Amino acid sequence: MWSYTRNSPTIPRRKATRLNLTVPGVHAAYVAIDAVIDVPWTRKMAPDKPYDFFCQPADIAEEVYRIAHQPSTAWSFDSVIRPFAENW
């Protein structure tokens, strides 16, 4: 198995982490949640925000489940979860 350092200048950190954690037959993936998750304390912090400003926990879980159950012929290693209302 190849070994990469986390601070390798030639390999992005996510890829280096994936390569360090991956063994034959094990799917390692990086899921970034670039969102405010809809839980009671975040609703209290942003009570005026619309529903689609928040990511729903069940939707996040569904995406992680989908990644975890991909066929090995089409693995995805990076996923970024953002709400619909995200401003680019």
TORZA-707974 format. One record per residue: residue number from 1; residue in three letters; chain; x, y, z of N, C-alpha, C, O, CB in turn. Coordinates in nm, 2 decimals, decimal comma, m for minus. Glycine has a CB too. Layout:
REM TORZA-707974
[pt NUM; ALA; A; [X; Y; Z]; [X; Y; Z]; [X; Y; Z]; [X; Y; Z]; [X; Y; Z]];
...
//
This chain:
REM TORZA-707974
[pt 1; MET; A; [0,08; m0,12; 0,00]; [0,00; 0,00; 0,00]; [0,09; 0,12; 0,00]; [0,19; 0,13; 0,07]; [m0,10; 0,00; 0,12]];
[pt 2; TRP; A; [0,05; 0,22; m0,08]; [0,13; 0,35; m0,09]; [0,10; 0,43; 0,04]; [0,00; 0,42; 0,10]; [0,09; 0,43; m0,21]];
[pt 3; SER; A; [0,20; 0,50; 0,08]; [0,19; 0,59; 0,19]; [0,22; 0,74; 0,15]; [0,32; 0,76; 0,09]; [0,29; 0,55; 0,31]];
[pt 4; TYR; A; [0,13; 0,82; 0,19]; [0,14; 0,97; 0,16]; [0,13; 1,04; 0,29]; [0,06; 1,00; 0,38]; [0,04; 1,01; 0,06]];
[pt 5; THR; A; [0,20; 1,15; 0,30]; [0,19; 1,23; 0,42]; [0,07; 1,33; 0,40]; [0,04; 1,36; 0,29]; [0,32; 1,31; 0,45]];
[pt 6; ARG; A; [0,01; 1,37; 0,51]; [m0,10; 1,47; 0,50]; [m0,06; 1,60; 0,44]; [m0,14; 1,67; 0,38]; [m0,16; 1,49; 0,64]];
[pt 7; ASN; A; [0,07; 1,64; 0,45]; [0,11; 1,77; 0,41]; [0,18; 1,76; 0,27]; [0,26; 1,85; 0,24]; [0,20; 1,83; 0,51]];
[pt 8; SER; A; [0,16; 1,65; 0,20]; [0,23; 1,64; 0,07]; [0,19; 1,75; m0,02]; [0,07; 1,77; m0,04]; [0,19; 1,50; 0,01]];
[pt 9; PRO; A; [0,29; 1,82; m0,08]; [0,25; 1,93; m0,17]; [0,19; 1,89; m0,30]; [0,13; 1,97; m0,37]; [0,38; 2,02; m0,19]];
[pt 10; THR; A; [0,21; 1,76; m0,34]; [0,16; 1,72; m0,47]; [0,03; 1,65; m0,47]; [m0,03; 1,63; m0,57]; [0,27; 1,63; m0,53]];
[pt 11; ILE; A; [m0,02; 1,62; m0,35]; [m0,15; 1,54; m0,34]; [m0,24; 1,62; m0,25]; [m0,20; 1,65; m0,13]; [m0,12; 1,40; m0,29]];
[pt 12; PRO; A; [m0,36; 1,65; m0,29]; [m0,45; 1,72; m0,20]; [m0,48; 1,64; m0,08]; [m0,47; 1,51; m0,08]; [m0,59; 1,74; m0,28]];
[pt 13; ARG; A; [m0,51; 1,70; 0,03]; [m0,52; 1,64; 0,16]; [m0,63; 1,53; 0,16]; [m0,61; 1,42; 0,22]; [m0,55; 1,74; 0,27]];
[pt 14; ARG; A; [m0,74; 1,56; 0,09]; [m0,85; 1,46; 0,09]; [m0,80; 1,33; 0,02]; [m0,83; 1,22; 0,07]; [m0,97; 1,51; 0,02]];
[pt 15; LYS; A; [m0,73; 1,34; m0,09]; [m0,68; 1,23; m0,16]; [m0,58; 1,15; m0,08]; [m0,58; 1,03; m0,07]; [m0,63; 1,27; m0,30]];
[pt 16; ALA; A; [m0,49; 1,23; m0,01]; [m0,39; 1,16; 0,07]; [m0,45; 1,08; 0,18]; [m0,41; 0,97; 0,21]; [m0,29; 1,27; 0,12]];
[pt 17; THR; A; [m0,55; 1,14; 0,25]; [m0,62; 1,07; 0,35]; [m0,69; 0,95; 0,30]; [m0,68; 0,84; 0,36]; [m0,72; 1,17; 0,42]];
[pt 18; ARG; A; [m0,76; 0,96; 0,19]; [m0,82; 0,85; 0,13]; [m0,72; 0,74; 0,10]; [m0,75; 0,62; 0,12]; [m0,90; 0,89; 0,00]];
[pt 19; LEU; A; [m0,61; 0,77; 0,04]; [m0,51; 0,67; 0,00]; [m0,45; 0,61; 0,13]; [m0,42; 0,49; 0,12]; [m0,40; 0,74; m0,08]];
[pt 20; ASN; A; [m0,44; 0,68; 0,23]; [m0,38; 0,62; 0,36]; [m0,48; 0,53; 0,42]; [m0,44; 0,43; 0,49]; [m0,35; 0,73; 0,46]];
[pt 21; LEU; A; [m0,61; 0,55; 0,41]; [m0,72; 0,47; 0,47]; [m0,77; 0,36; 0,38]; [m0,83; 0,26; 0,44]; [m0,83; 0,56; 0,51]];
[pt 22; THR; A; [m0,74; 0,36; 0,26]; [m0,80; 0,26; 0,17]; [m0,71; 0,13; 0,16]; [m0,59; 0,14; 0,15]; [m0,81; 0,32; 0,03]];
[pt 23; VAL; A; [m0,78; 0,02; 0,18]; [m0,72; m0,11; 0,16]; [m0,80; m0,18; 0,06]; [m0,92; m0,14; 0,04]; [m0,71; m0,19; 0,30]];
[pt 24; PRO; A; [m0,75; m0,28; m0,01]; [m0,82; m0,34; m0,12]; [m0,96; m0,39; m0,07]; [m0,97; m0,46; 0,03]; [m0,75; m0,46; m0,17]];
[pt 25; GLY; A; [m1,06; m0,35; m0,14]; [m1,20; m0,39; m0,11]; [m1,27; m0,30; m0,01]; [m1,39; m0,32; 0,02]; [m1,20; m0,52; m0,06]];
[pt 26; VAL; A; [m1,20; m0,19; 0,04]; [m1,27; m0,10; 0,14]; [m1,28; 0,03; 0,07]; [m1,19; 0,09; 0,02]; [m1,19; m0,09; 0,27]];
[pt 27; HIS; A; [m1,40; 0,09; 0,07]; [m1,43; 0,21; 0,01]; [m1,42; 0,33; 0,12]; [m1,50; 0,33; 0,21]; [m1,57; 0,21; m0,05]];
[pt 28; ALA; A; [m1,32; 0,41; 0,10]; [m1,31; 0,53; 0,19]; [m1,35; 0,65; 0,11]; [m1,31; 0,67; m0,01]; [m1,16; 0,54; 0,24]];
[pt 29; ALA; A; [m1,43; 0,74; 0,17]; [m1,47; 0,86; 0,10]; [m1,47; 0,98; 0,19]; [m1,47; 0,96; 0,31]; [m1,62; 0,84; 0,04]];
[pt 30; TYR; A; [m1,46; 1,10; 0,13]; [m1,46; 1,22; 0,20]; [m1,59; 1,29; 0,18]; [m1,62; 1,32; 0,06]; [m1,33; 1,31; 0,16]];
[pt 31; VAL; A; [m1,66; 1,32; 0,28]; [m1,79; 1,39; 0,27]; [m1,78; 1,52; 0,34]; [m1,76; 1,53; 0,46]; [m1,91; 1,31; 0,32]];
[pt 32; ALA; A; [m1,79; 1,63; 0,27]; [m1,78; 1,77; 0,33]; [m1,92; 1,82; 0,34]; [m2,00; 1,81; 0,24]; [m1,69; 1,86; 0,25]];
[pt 33; ILE; A; [m1,96; 1,87; 0,45]; [m2,09; 1,92; 0,47]; [m2,07; 2,08; 0,48]; [m2,04; 2,13; 0,59]; [m2,17; 1,87; 0,60]];
[pt 34; ASP; A; [m2,10; 2,14; 0,37]; [m2,08; 2,29; 0,37]; [m2,22; 2,35; 0,39]; [m2,28; 2,41; 0,29]; [m2,02; 2,33; 0,23]];
[pt 35; ALA; A; [m2,27; 2,34; 0,51]; [m2,41; 2,38; 0,53]; [m2,43; 2,40; 0,68]; [m2,36; 2,35; 0,77]; [m2,50; 2,28; 0,47]];
[pt 36; VAL; A; [m2,55; 2,46; 0,71]; [m2,60; 2,46; 0,85]; [m2,70; 2,34; 0,85]; [m2,79; 2,34; 0,77]; [m2,67; 2,60; 0,88]];
[pt 37; ILE; A; [m2,67; 2,26; 0,95]; [m2,76; 2,14; 0,96]; [m2,88; 2,17; 1,04]; [m2,87; 2,24; 1,15]; [m2,68; 2,02; 1,02]];
[pt 38; ASP; A; [m3,00; 2,13; 1,00]; [m3,12; 2,16; 1,06]; [m3,14; 2,08; 1,19]; [m3,20; 1,97; 1,19]; [m3,24; 2,14; 0,97]];
[pt 39; VAL; A; [m3,10; 2,14; 1,30]; [m3,12; 2,08; 1,44]; [m3,17; 2,20; 1,52]; [m3,16; 2,31; 1,49]; [m2,98; 2,02; 1,49]];
[pt 40; PRO; A; [m3,23; 2,16; 1,64]; [m3,29; 2,27; 1,72]; [m3,20; 2,39; 1,75]; [m3,25; 2,50; 1,74]; [m3,34; 2,21; 1,85]];
[pt 41; TRP; A; [m3,08; 2,37; 1,79]; [m3,00; 2,48; 1,83]; [m2,96; 2,57; 1,71]; [m2,93; 2,69; 1,73]; [m2,87; 2,43; 1,90]];
[pt 42; THR; A; [m2,95; 2,51; 1,59]; [m2,92; 2,60; 1,47]; [m3,05; 2,68; 1,43]; [m3,03; 2,79; 1,38]; [m2,87; 2,52; 1,35]];
[pt 43; ARG; A; [m3,16; 2,62; 1,45]; [m3,29; 2,69; 1,42]; [m3,30; 2,81; 1,52]; [m3,35; 2,92; 1,48]; [m3,41; 2,60; 1,44]];
[pt 44; LYS; A; [m3,26; 2,79; 1,64]; [m3,26; 2,91; 1,74]; [m3,17; 3,02; 1,70]; [m3,19; 3,13; 1,72]; [m3,23; 2,86; 1,88]];
[pt 45; MET; A; [m3,05; 2,98; 1,64]; [m2,95; 3,08; 1,60]; [m2,99; 3,15; 1,47]; [m2,95; 3,27; 1,45]; [m2,82; 3,01; 1,57]];
[pt 46; ALA; A; [m3,08; 3,09; 1,39]; [m3,12; 3,15; 1,26]; [m3,27; 3,13; 1,24]; [m3,31; 3,07; 1,15]; [m3,04; 3,10; 1,14]];
[pt 47; PRO; A; [m3,35; 3,19; 1,33]; [m3,50; 3,16; 1,32]; [m3,56; 3,22; 1,20]; [m3,67; 3,18; 1,16]; [m3,57; 3,21; 1,44]];
[pt 48; ASP; A; [m3,50; 3,32; 1,13]; [m3,56; 3,39; 1,02]; [m3,52; 3,32; 0,88]; [m3,57; 3,37; 0,78]; [m3,52; 3,53; 1,02]];
[pt 49; LYS; A; [m3,44; 3,22; 0,89]; [m3,39; 3,16; 0,76]; [m3,50; 3,07; 0,71]; [m3,57; 3,00; 0,78]; [m3,26; 3,09; 0,78]];
[pt 50; PRO; A; [m3,51; 3,06; 0,57]; [m3,61; 2,97; 0,51]; [m3,57; 2,82; 0,53]; [m3,45; 2,79; 0,56]; [m3,63; 3,00; 0,37]];
[pt 51; TYR; A; [m3,66; 2,73; 0,50]; [m3,64; 2,59; 0,51]; [m3,52; 2,54; 0,43]; [m3,44; 2,46; 0,48]; [m3,76; 2,51; 0,47]];
[pt 52; ASP; A; [m3,51; 2,59; 0,30]; [m3,40; 2,54; 0,22]; [m3,27; 2,61; 0,24]; [m3,17; 2,58; 0,17]; [m3,44; 2,57; 0,07]];
[pt 53; PHE; A; [m3,25; 2,69; 0,35]; [m3,13; 2,74; 0,39]; [m3,05; 2,63; 0,47]; [m2,93; 2,62; 0,47]; [m3,14; 2,86; 0,48]];
[pt 54; PHE; A; [m3,12; 2,53; 0,53]; [m3,07; 2,43; 0,61]; [m3,06; 2,30; 0,54]; [m3,14; 2,27; 0,45]; [m3,15; 2,41; 0,74]];
[pt 55; CYS; A; [m2,96; 2,22; 0,57]; [m2,95; 2,08; 0,52]; [m3,02; 1,99; 0,63]; [m3,00; 2,00; 0,75]; [m2,80; 2,03; 0,50]];
[pt 56; GLN; A; [m3,10; 1,90; 0,58]; [m3,18; 1,81; 0,67]; [m3,09; 1,69; 0,70]; [m3,03; 1,63; 0,61]; [m3,31; 1,77; 0,60]];
[pt 57; PRO; A; [m3,09; 1,65; 0,83]; [m3,01; 1,54; 0,87]; [m3,04; 1,41; 0,79]; [m2,95; 1,33; 0,76]; [m3,03; 1,51; 1,02]];
[pt 58; ALA; A; [m3,16; 1,39; 0,76]; [m3,20; 1,27; 0,69]; [m3,14; 1,27; 0,55]; [m3,11; 1,16; 0,49]; [m3,35; 1,25; 0,69]];
[pt 59; ASP; A; [m3,14; 1,39; 0,49]; [m3,08; 1,40; 0,35]; [m2,93; 1,38; 0,35]; [m2,88; 1,32; 0,26]; [m3,11; 1,54; 0,30]];
[pt 60; ILE; A; [m2,86; 1,42; 0,46]; [m2,72; 1,40; 0,47]; [m2,70; 1,25; 0,49]; [m2,61; 1,19; 0,42]; [m2,66; 1,48; 0,59]];
[pt 61; ALA; A; [m2,77; 1,19; 0,57]; [m2,76; 1,04; 0,60]; [m2,78; 0,96; 0,47]; [m2,71; 0,87; 0,44]; [m2,86; 1,00; 0,71]];
[pt 62; GLU; A; [m2,88; 1,01; 0,39]; [m2,91; 0,94; 0,26]; [m2,79; 0,95; 0,17]; [m2,76; 0,85; 0,10]; [m3,04; 1,00; 0,20]];
[pt 63; GLU; A; [m2,73; 1,06; 0,16]; [m2,61; 1,08; 0,07]; [m2,49; 0,99; 0,12]; [m2,43; 0,93; 0,04]; [m2,57; 1,23; 0,06]];
[pt 64; VAL; A; [m2,47; 0,99; 0,25]; [m2,36; 0,90; 0,30]; [m2,39; 0,76; 0,28]; [m2,30; 0,68; 0,24]; [m2,34; 0,93; 0,45]];
[pt 65; TYR; A; [m2,52; 0,72; 0,29]; [m2,56; 0,58; 0,27]; [m2,54; 0,55; 0,12]; [m2,48; 0,44; 0,09]; [m2,71; 0,56; 0,30]];
[pt 66; ARG; A; [m2,57; 0,64; 0,03]; [m2,56; 0,62; m0,11]; [m2,41; 0,59; m0,15]; [m2,38; 0,50; m0,22]; [m2,61; 0,74; m0,19]];
[pt 67; ILE; A; [m2,32; 0,68; m0,09]; [m2,18; 0,66; m0,12]; [m2,13; 0,53; m0,06]; [m2,05; 0,46; m0,13]; [m2,10; 0,78; m0,05]];
[pt 68; ALA; A; [m2,17; 0,49; 0,06]; [m2,13; 0,37; 0,12]; [m2,17; 0,24; 0,04]; [m2,11; 0,14; 0,06]; [m2,18; 0,36; 0,26]];
[pt 69; HIS; A; [m2,27; 0,25; m0,03]; [m2,33; 0,14; m0,10]; [m2,31; 0,14; m0,26]; [m2,38; 0,08; m0,33]; [m2,47; 0,12; m0,07]];
[pt 70; GLN; A; [m2,21; 0,22; m0,30]; [m2,19; 0,23; m0,44]; [m2,12; 0,10; m0,49]; [m2,05; 0,03; m0,42]; [m2,09; 0,35; m0,48]];
[pt 71; PRO; A; [m2,15; 0,06; m0,62]; [m2,08; m0,06; m0,67]; [m1,93; m0,02; m0,69]; [m1,90; 0,09; m0,72]; [m2,14; m0,10; m0,81]];
[pt 72; SER; A; [m1,85; m0,12; m0,67]; [m1,70; m0,10; m0,67]; [m1,65; m0,06; m0,81]; [m1,54; m0,02; m0,83]; [m1,63; m0,22; m0,62]];
[pt 73; THR; A; [m1,74; m0,08; m0,91]; [m1,70; m0,04; m1,05]; [m1,72; 0,11; m1,07]; [m1,68; 0,16; m1,18]; [m1,78; m0,12; m1,15]];
[pt 74; ALA; A; [m1,78; 0,18; m0,98]; [m1,81; 0,33; m0,99]; [m1,80; 0,40; m0,86]; [m1,90; 0,47; m0,83]; [m1,94; 0,35; m1,06]];
[pt 75; TRP; A; [m1,69; 0,38; m0,79]; [m1,68; 0,45; m0,66]; [m1,66; 0,60; m0,67]; [m1,58; 0,64; m0,76]; [m1,57; 0,39; m0,58]];
[pt 76; SER; A; [m1,72; 0,68; m0,59]; [m1,69; 0,82; m0,58]; [m1,62; 0,84; m0,44]; [m1,66; 0,78; m0,34]; [m1,83; 0,90; m0,58]];
[pt 77; PHE; A; [m1,52; 0,93; m0,45]; [m1,44; 0,95; m0,33]; [m1,46; 1,08; m0,26]; [m1,43; 1,10; m0,14]; [m1,30; 0,93; m0,36]];
[pt 78; ASP; A; [m1,52; 1,18; m0,33]; [m1,54; 1,31; m0,28]; [m1,69; 1,35; m0,30]; [m1,75; 1,33; m0,40]; [m1,45; 1,41; m0,34]];
[pt 79; SER; A; [m1,75; 1,40; m0,19]; [m1,89; 1,45; m0,20]; [m1,90; 1,58; m0,12]; [m1,85; 1,58; 0,00]; [m1,99; 1,35; m0,16]];
[pt 80; VAL; A; [m1,96; 1,68; m0,17]; [m1,98; 1,81; m0,10]; [m2,13; 1,83; m0,09]; [m2,20; 1,83; m0,19]; [m1,91; 1,93; m0,16]];
[pt 81; ILE; A; [m2,18; 1,84; 0,03]; [m2,32; 1,86; 0,05]; [m2,35; 2,00; 0,09]; [m2,29; 2,06; 0,18]; [m2,38; 1,76; 0,17]];
[pt 82; ARG; A; [m2,44; 2,06; 0,01]; [m2,48; 2,20; 0,03]; [m2,63; 2,21; 0,01]; [m2,69; 2,13; m0,06]; [m2,40; 2,30; m0,08]];
[pt 83; PRO; A; [m2,69; 2,31; 0,08]; [m2,83; 2,33; 0,07]; [m2,87; 2,40; m0,06]; [m2,78; 2,46; m0,13]; [m2,89; 2,41; 0,18]];
[pt 84; PHE; A; [m2,99; 2,39; m0,10]; [m3,03; 2,45; m0,23]; [m3,01; 2,60; m0,23]; [m2,98; 2,66; m0,33]; [m3,18; 2,42; m0,25]];
[pt 85; ALA; A; [m3,03; 2,66; m0,11]; [m3,03; 2,81; m0,10]; [m2,88; 2,86; m0,09]; [m2,86; 2,98; m0,07]; [m3,11; 2,86; 0,01]];
[pt 86; GLU; A; [m2,78; 2,78; m0,11]; [m2,64; 2,82; m0,10]; [m2,62; 2,93; m0,21]; [m2,64; 2,90; m0,32]; [m2,55; 2,70; m0,11]];
[pt 87; ASN; A; [m2,56; 3,04; m0,17]; [m2,52; 3,14; m0,26]; [m2,38; 3,11; m0,31]; [m2,29; 3,09; m0,23]; [m2,53; 3,28; m0,20]];
[pt 88; TRP; A; [m2,36; 3,11; m0,44]; [m2,22; 3,08; m0,50]; [m2,16; 3,21; m0,52]; [m2,05; 3,22; m0,57]; [m2,23; 3,00; m0,62]];
//
